[in-house]
Amino acid sequence: MRTDSSPGTLPAREHLPAGDAGTPVLDVVIPVYNEEKDLQPCVLRLHDHLRRTFPYAFRITIADNASTDTTPQVSRRLEAEIPEVRAYRLEQKGRGRALRTVWSASDAPVLAYMDVDLSTDLNALLPLVAPLISGHSDLAIGSRLARSSRVVRGPKREFISRAYNLILRGSLQARFSDAQCGFKAIRRDVAQLLLPLVEDTGWFFDTEMLVLAERAGLRIHEVPVDWVDDPDSTVHIVRTATDDLKGVWRVGKALAGGSLPLDRLARPFGDDPRDREIKDVPKGLARQLVGFCVVGGLSTLFYLLLYSVFRQFGGSQLANALALLVSAVANTAANRRLTFGVRGRGGAVRHQAQGLVVFGIGLALTSGSLAALNAATSDPAHSTELAVLIAANLAATVLRFLLFRAWVFPDRREDGDTGAAALTTPTAVAAHHPAPPTYPTAPHAPLPQRPTAHPYATARPTPTPTRGTDSR
């Protein structure tokens, strides 16, 4: 499956358009479960901060995950008292389930979430969402592991967090620094296509979302944060870690098997409007050239090693043919997966058959070079044979790349991907989640400004934060 060069369904990023003055630019979701004590202080503090510092219209959505205490009543009271607050009740537990449900139904162009304990300093909220509003990035995350972050927490949690992120880097090749910080944001157009691919409904939800977004080539912005550990956290560390490792295994298996249609999340070439007028721009050419050269260099070494081994048991032509055959199969498989991003078993036999045709062309070039060498001298030195073969292989390599790119692995989705990719189209998404209302697409429309006055503009002092649950 192609994940890097197929035309994506996401448009090029632009500064977010705006709807009418009543449409919020930002929707901050607070997922809660049995947080009757901490919910109100959290919402009041967040609301006061947004009112003072955020220049656009906003909304705070309380996502209640089947609480059994008085959290639903607190949520409804806050909704009734504060115009910018909405309460959403789910009858099933799961932070990931709550985020997916609320984000999918929201009409705000920027969607964020934070934990109810407000461990992260709220001064990082505007830097978190600004790159999404401007069109610079697709997702944004707070990072407690950045060099300029300031974090207060015990050694146990510090070790667990860093070990978990090392696991992600080693197993899923993740490049983001902090998967667990409960402080993230995403553009709504990205969420509409990305969220249906995320299976987890619990704590692993945002890690899976980030891994898939990164593999799809979406831009993730990281913000260093100041973070204070919650000593009263009710998160079960061992159970959460076990579930996370299971999630890592599941996502890694899906990525290796090519079952995820990530090519539907690709952005078109260029985010600058001038670049969008460029026609027939080869997509992924530079990355493919690098990958092909790396694979080609390793294949050449492998080929020369095989040739030297086979030459001890037969003539130069037989040794060359056998070495080329074995290395060609390995070369096609490596280029299929690493250079051209084709995953899964679909079309593998056809690709190997086409690769053998390319191998035949290479065999003709190298065998012809050896024949010419033997015609010129009756007993050439082994070093001379290797030099001739290297020169012939260089010529064959250029032709091999052109044939691979234009014939064996052309820029199109593999057979059978259409159905899978269709699962992420806006029509399919609408079948699973309520379709949020659209907003105008004028690229330079002004963003809606936050109302300057409301019932809590001057009456309420900033409450002292209360620690509740934590994201680990």
N, C-alpha and C positions, 0 to 999 in steps of 0.2 A: 504494500500500500504506500502510495506516495504521500508524504507528510510535509514536504517543504516547497514543492514547485507547482502543485496543482492550483488552479485559480480558486481562491477562497470565496466563501459567501459573505465574509465580513467586508464592508467598504473600507477605503482608506480612512485613517483617523482624521478627524477634524475637531476644532474647538466645538464643544457640545452646543447644539442648538437649544433654544429655549421655547417653552410653551407660554401660556398666559401667566399672569402674575401669581395665580394660585397654585401653579405646579411647582413642587419643590425640586430643586436641583439635587439635593442630597437626602437620602433616606438611610438613617442610622438604625440598625436593628440590634436590639438587646435580647438575646435568647436567655430565658430564665426557667428554672425549675425549683419550686418551693423557696422563693426568695422574698417572702413577705416582709422581712425586716430591712433588707438592703435595697429593694427595688425603688422605693420612693426617693431616698437620698441620692441614688444613682441618677434617676431621671431628672430630678431637680438640678443637680449639679451639671449634668450634661446640657440641659436646656439653657441654663444660665450662661454656660460657656459659649454655646452656639449663638445665643442672642447677642452676646458681647463681641464675638470675634469673627463669626462667619458672615460674609457679606451677601449671601444669597438665601433664597427661601429654602427651608429645610423641614424635615419630618423626623420624629423619633418613633419607632415602631417597637412595641413590646411583644416579643414572640414567646408566649407561654407554652412550655412543653409538658402539657398534661399535669400541671401542679395539683397537689392534693391539699395544700394549705389555703390561706386566704390571698395568695398571689393574684388570682383572677379578679377578686374584688378590688385590690389595690390598683391593678391595671385599669379597670374600668373607671375608677375614681380619678386617676390621673388623666385619662382620656377625656373625661367630662370637664375637668378643670383647666387643662392646657390645650389650646387649639392645635398646636403642632404635634401632639401625641396621639398615636393610634395604638389600640390593643388588638392582638390577634391570638386566638386560642386554638391550640392543637390538642387532639385527644390522644396523641401518641408521643412518647418520649423520643429524644434525639436532637442534639443541637444541629447536626447537619440537615435533618429533616425540616426543622424550623426555618433555617436560613434559606434552603432551597424553595420552600413554600412561599415565604414572604417576599424574597427577591423576585421570584417568578411572577408574582402578582403586582409588584410595585410599578408605578408609572414614572418614578424618578430616574433620570439618566445616569446618576451615580449612586451605587449601593454600597453600604459599609456595614460593619458590625463590630461590636466591642463587648467584652465581658462585663457583667454587672458589678464586679468588684472595682472597676476602673483602676486596675493596677498600672495601666499605661497613662503617662502624663498627657492630658488633653491638648496641650500645646502642639502635639504632633499631628492632630487631626487635620488641620488645614494643609500642612505639607503632604499629608497622605493622599488627600483627594484632589489637590491642585493639578498634578500631572494627568489625571483622568479628565478633568474639566477642560484642560488646555488641548487635549488630544495627543499628548506625548506618550502616554502609556495605556495599557489595557487593564492591568491589575496593579494594586499597590499593597505592600505589607509593612508592618512595623517589625523592626529587627532589634532584638535584645543582644545579639551577638556581633553587631557592628562595632568597629573600634571606638567610635565616638558615643556609643550608648552608655548610659549609666544605670546599672542594675543592682538592686539590693535583694539578695536571696541566699538561701543556705547552700552549702556545697553539694548536698544530695541532689537537689533540683538542678543545680548548675551542671553537674556531671551527666544526669539523665538527658537534659536538653541537648548538650553538645554531643553526647554519644548517639542520640537519635538522629541528629542532623548529619553526623558522619556516616551513619547507616544509609541515609537517603542519598548522600553523595556517592557512596561506594556501590550501592545496588541499583539505584535509579538514575545515576548521573545528574542529580539535582544540583543546580548552581546557586539557588537562593540560599540565604544564610540561616533563616529562622522560620521553620514551618509551623511552629506551635503557638506563636504569639497571637493572642486573641484580639487582633487589631488589624483589620484588612478591609480592602475596598475593591470594587470591580465596576466596570462600565456595564450598563444594562444591555447594550447590544451584544457584548461578549457573553454575558451571563445567559442570555436566551439560547445560545448555541452550546455553551460549555456545560451548563448545569445538567442537562439530560444525560451527559456522558459520565457524571459522577455518581457512583453507586452507593458510597458509604452514607449513612444517616447519623453517625455519631461524631466522635472526636476526630476521626481520620478524614472527615469531609474536606476540610480546607487544605490538608496536605495533598490529597488526591487531586483536588482542583488545581493546585499550583503545579503539580507534576505534569498533568495533562496540558495545562496552559503553556508551560515551558517547552514541552515536546512539540506543541503545535506552532511554536515560533512566536507566541504572543510576548509582548514586552511587559516585564514585571519590575515595578519601581520599589526600591527599598528605602525606608525611612528609619534612621537611628532613633531609638526611643529611650526615655527614662522610665524605668519600670521597678515597682516595689512589690516584692513577693507577699502573698496573702498567707499568713501563718495558719489561718482557720479554713483553708481550702478543703472542700469535701470531695475533691476528685480522687478516685481510687487509682493510684499510680500504677500498680502492678497490672490490674485488669486493663487499664487504658494502654499501657505499653504493649501488652499481649495483643490487643485488638489492632494496634498500629502496625505491629510486625506482620500480622495476618494481612492487613491492608497492603503493606509493601509487597508481600509475595503475590497477592492477587493482581495488583496494578503492574508489577514487573512481568508477570506471566502474560497479561493482556497486551502489553506493549511489545513483548517479544513475539507473540503470535500474530500481531497485526490486526487484532479484532476491533480496534478503536479507529473510527473514521476521522482522525485528527486533521486531515487535509481540508475539511470543511471549515476549519477555523483559521486558515491561512489568510494573511492580509495581501492585497495586491501590491505590486511593485511601487515603492515610493509613497511617502506620506505628504510630500510637498505637492501642491496642485499642479505645478509645472511638470512634475515627473509623470503624472497620470496621462499626459498627452503623448508620451512616448509609446510607440507601437512596436510590437514584436520584440520586446526585451527578453532575452533568455533569462529564465528564473533559476537561481541556484547554480549558475555556471561556475562562479568562482569556487564555491564550496565543493562542487563536483570535481573540478580540476584538482583541488587539493587532495580530496579523497582518492581520486583515481591515481594520482602520482604516488601517494603513500602505498596503496594496494599494489600498484605496478612495481614499485621498488622492492617490496617484500616478495612479490611473485617472481621478479627477476632473480633475486638471490635464491629463492626456492628452486627455480628452474635450473640455475647454474649448478646448484648442489646436486640435483637429480641427474643432470647431464654427466657430471663428473663421476657419479656412482655408476650409472648405466654404461658409461664409456668403457669401464673396466671389464664389462662382460659382452660387449658387442661393438659393432662399427659405429662411426660417428652419425650416420643417418638414422639408424635404429635408436641410438641413445637420444638423439635430438627429438625424434618423433614421440618416444615414450615420455621424456621429460616435459615436452610441450603439452601432451595430452593430460597428464596429471596436474600440471600447474594451471592449465586452462580451466579445468573444472573448479579448482580452488579459487582461481581468479574471478570467474563468473559469479560464484557464490558470494565472494567477498564484496565485489562491486555491486551486486544486486542489493545487498543489505546495507553496506556502509556508504557507498557513493551515491546510489540513486534512491535510497530510502524505501525499497520494496520489502514489505514484511509479509509473513504468512507463507503458506505453501502454494497458494493459488498461482498458477502460471510458472511454477519452478521448473517443471520438465521442459516446457516450451522455451524458457529462457536458457536452459542448459543446451538444448538443441541448437538454438541460434548462436550460443556461445561457441559451440563446436564448429559452426560454419566460419565464425570469426577465427577460431583456432586453425581451420584449414587454410585460411588466407595467410595467417602468420607462419604456418608450416611451409607454405609455398615460398614465402620470402626467405625464411632462414635456410630451408633446404636448398633453394637456388643459390644462396650465398655460399653455402658449403660446397656445392657442386662447382661453382666458379672458382673457389679456392683450391679444390682438388685438381681442377683442370690447369690451374696456374702452376702448382707445385705438387709433386708426387707424394711428398711426406711432410706436410705442414706441422709445425710445432703446436703443442696443446694450447699454449698461450695465444698463438695466432688464431687458432680456431675460436677461442673464447672472445677475442677482440672482434672478429668478424661477426660472430653471433650477437654480441652486444650491439653493434652498429645496426644489424638487421632487425633486432628486437626493438630498437628505438623507432625505426620507421614503422614497424608493425604496431607499436604502441599507439602512435598518433592515429593510425587508421582504426585501431581497435576502439579508442575512445569515441571517435566520430560515429562508428557503427553502433556502439553501445547506446549512445545518446539519441541517435536518430532512428534506430531500428529495433534493438533489443529492449531498451528501456525508454521508450518515447515519453514525452510529457503528457500523459493521460492517466486516468484512474484505471486500476487493474480491473479485470472482469470480476463481477460479483461485488464490487465496492458500491455500485450505485444504490443498491437496496440499503446497505448499511449507512451510506452517507445520507440517504434520504431521511434517516431517523433524526438528523440534526437540523433539518430545514425548519424555517419558521412555521410552516404549516403543521409539521409533525409535533413541534414543540407546543403549538396551540392546542393540539389534541390532548396533551397531558396536563397542561397548566393553563389557567385563565390568561388570555391575551391582554396585556396592559395596553391602555390607549396610547396611540402614537402622538408624537409631537412634531412641530414644523421642522423642516430640513434646511431652512435658510442658513448658510454657513456663517453669516455675520450678525445674526439676530442677537440682541442684548440678552444676557441672562436675567431671569427674574430676580428682583431685589427682595430681600427679606423685609417684611413690614417693620416699620420703625417703632410701633407702639403696640403693646398687648397687656393683658392684665397683670403680668409679672415683671413689667419693665423696671419698676422701682421699689416694689413692696417687699420682695423677698431677698434676704441676704444669702450669700453663697453658703450652702450647708457643708458641714464637715463630712468628708467621704467615709463610708462604712464598707469594710471589706466583706465580701461574700464568697461566691465560688470563683474559681480561677481556671484558666485553660491549661494549666500545668506549669 
